[in-house]
Amino acid sequence: MKIIVAGTGYVGLVHAAVCSEYGHEVYAYDNDINKINAFSSGQAEKIEQYVNEPGLAGIIKETVGKYLFFSSDLKAIIEGADAIFLCLPTPPNLNGSTNLVFYDAAAEDIAQVLAERKDGRRVVLVNKSTVPIGTARHLQEIIKGHNVENFGVASNPEFLAEGTAVTQARKPDRVVVGCDHEADFKILCRVYSQFVNHVRIKYIETTPETAEAIKYVANTMLLTYISFWNGVGAKIGENFSNVRIDDLRLGVTADDRISTWGSFVSNGAGGSCFGKDIASLIYQLRSVNVSTKMLEASYEVNEYQKVYLIERAITEAAFKFNNRTIAVLGLAFKKHTNDMRDASSIKVIESLLGKGVARVKVYDPLANESAKHVFDPSQNILFEKIEYYETARKAVEESDAVFVSSDCEEFRGLSRTIEEAVPPPYLVMDGRRMIPDFEELIAKGYSYLAVGAVAMTPENKV
Ligand SMILES: NC(=O)c1ccc[n+]([C@@H]2O[C@H](COP(=O)([O-])OP(=O)(O)OC[C@H]3O[C@@H](n4cnc5c(N)ncnc54)[C@H](O)[C@@H]3O)[C@@H](O)[C@H]2O)c1
C-alpha cells in the first residue's frame, strides 16, 4: 500500500517507521522542514533530538530511502496514495475543549491537494490524532468542501505509550478501525494485514464515532485508575500509621480483576495525553448535559498529586525551602523518553521557585535539552535559577534536598549516591517510591518523605 503520514511527531513517526518495516511504501509529511531534514538523514542523533523512542532510529536507518520517505511537499507525494494518516497535534483550549486549528489546517491542505490529483483511486483519510467524537464527520465535510472525489474517512485511534511506542506499534493489544464504507474497511485491512486475524491482537471494526469514543474512554479510565490509587491508596498509607502501601497494593492487585498497572502511587501522571484528553471528554459530556463529577475528581487528584509532596515537606518534615538548593531528578514525564509535555517535574520546579529556593539543580538522562525549551529564562526570569547536570550525583552535590520526579531505573541506586554526595541533615522527597533501601538512609540521619507513607525523619522513625 502507498501510505502518507501527515505529522511526524511521536505518533506519526512511529507509525510511519513501523508501516515501512512491514513493506508498505510510506511517505511521512510534516510542515516542519527541520524535522523532515533530520529524519531523512537516518542518523540517530538527529532523529532523537525530536523523537527519542527505543528502537525507532534503528528502523528509520534501515528503511529510509527504500520503503520510507520524508517530504514537506504533499503535492509531490499524493498520487497513488491508498491511505493518509492524520497524526496532528490536538492541544487543549483553555476551557478544556480540543483545539482543532492544526488539524483543520492540515485537512484543508490535504483536501486542496487531493482535489487536484490525477489518479482518481479511492483514498481513505484516517484519523490517528485523538479528536472529539464526531471529528471524522467534520473531516468529511472539509474534504467534501473541496469537491474531492472517491474518498472515505476513518477513525483509527492510537494507543501507544511513549517509551515503549515501537514495541507496541509492532504488536499492539488492539487495532480499532471506524469506517462508514466497506471499501475503506478493506483498505485498512490491507494496511494492517499483519494484525487482522492475529491470535492475540484484537482487530475491532466499528463506526468512526465509536472508535473516537474508545480512545477517550480508555485514556480517562487509565487516569482515573491512577488517581484512585493516588487519591485513596496513597492517602491511607500517609495518614494511618503502620499501613504499608506496597503491601496494600500487592494485596489488592492479587485479585485478577484489579490491574497492577497504575497501582504504583506517584506524584501524578504527566504526558501530553491524559490531562488534555480528560479535559476534552469533560467538555464533550458537559455539552450534552451529562454530569462529569467523576472525571473532574480524577483530573483534580492528579494535578494536586504533582506538588503535594512539597507542601508535606513543610508541614511534616519542617523543611524550609527559602534560599535553599534543591536537586530535581527525572524531568521527562516518565523514563525512556525526552518528552517534557505536561511532565510532573514542571509543576514541581515551578512550585519550588515559588517557594523562593536559591537554585534548582536538575538531571534527566534524556530530557535535559528538551527541558531547556520548557524552562526558557526569556519567558520567566526565575528559570535562570535552574542548572542542568550530566549525572544524578552532580545534581545532588551541594544541595539541601532532592525531589525524585520520574521513574528512571538508575534512581533505584540513589541512596548510595546521596550518602556519598551530601551529609545529613538532608531531605529526600521521593515522588515515585524509587528508593528501595530508604530505611538505611534514615538510619544514617537523612529524612525521607515518599508518596504513600508518613514522613520519616531521624526524630520520627517508623
Ligand atoms: N504522544 C503520545 O503518546 C500519543 C499517544 C496516543 C495518541 N496521541 C495523539 O496523537 C496526536 C499526535 O500526537 P503527537 O504526540 O504525535 O504530537 P506531536 O506534536 O509530537 O506531533 C505532531 C506533528 O504534526 C506536525 N504538524 C502540525 N501541523 C501540521 C500540518 N498542518 N501539516 C503537517 N504536519 C503538521 C507537527 O510539526 C508535529 O511534527 C494527538 O492528537 C495526540 O493526542 C499521542
The ligand as a Gaussian input file, in Angstrom:
#p B3LYP/6-31G(d) Opt

LIG

0 1
 N        2.244000      11.158000      22.143000
 C        1.513000      10.124000      22.529000
 O        1.910000       9.324000      23.364000
 C        0.152000       9.882000      21.919000
 C       -0.457000       8.625000      22.088000
 C       -1.701000       8.401000      21.519000
 C       -2.333000       9.418000      20.816000
 N       -1.746000      10.631000      20.675000
 C       -2.444000      11.668000      19.901000
 O       -1.868000      11.728000      18.603000
 C       -1.842000      13.090000      18.128000
 C       -0.420000      13.498000      17.800000
 O        0.347000      13.422000      18.966000
 P        1.927000      13.551000      18.937000
 O        2.396000      13.315000      20.335000
 O        2.498000      12.729000      17.853000
 O        2.080000      15.106000      18.546000
 P        3.408000      15.893000      18.104000
 O        3.175000      17.294000      18.473000
 O        4.600000      15.163000      18.630000
 O        3.430000      15.747000      16.505000
 C        2.566000      16.390000      15.650000
 C        3.296000      16.730000      14.353000
 O        2.366000      17.336000      13.445000
 C        3.076000      18.339000      12.705000
 N        2.120000      19.279000      12.104000
 C        1.421000      20.273000      12.699000
 N        0.638000      20.899000      11.786000
 C        0.846000      20.281000      10.595000
 C        0.348000      20.482000       9.274000
 N       -0.535000      21.435000       9.014000
 N        0.798000      19.668000       8.314000
 C        1.706000      18.704000       8.566000
 N        2.215000      18.465000       9.797000
 C        1.795000      19.254000      10.790000
 C        3.992000      18.964000      13.742000
 O        5.058000      19.648000      13.141000
 C        4.436000      17.710000      14.528000
 O        5.626000      17.172000      13.990000
 C       -2.510000      13.920000      19.209000
 O       -3.878000      14.015000      18.930000
 C       -2.322000      13.072000      20.456000
 O       -3.306000      13.306000      21.423000
 C       -0.499000      10.876000      21.191000

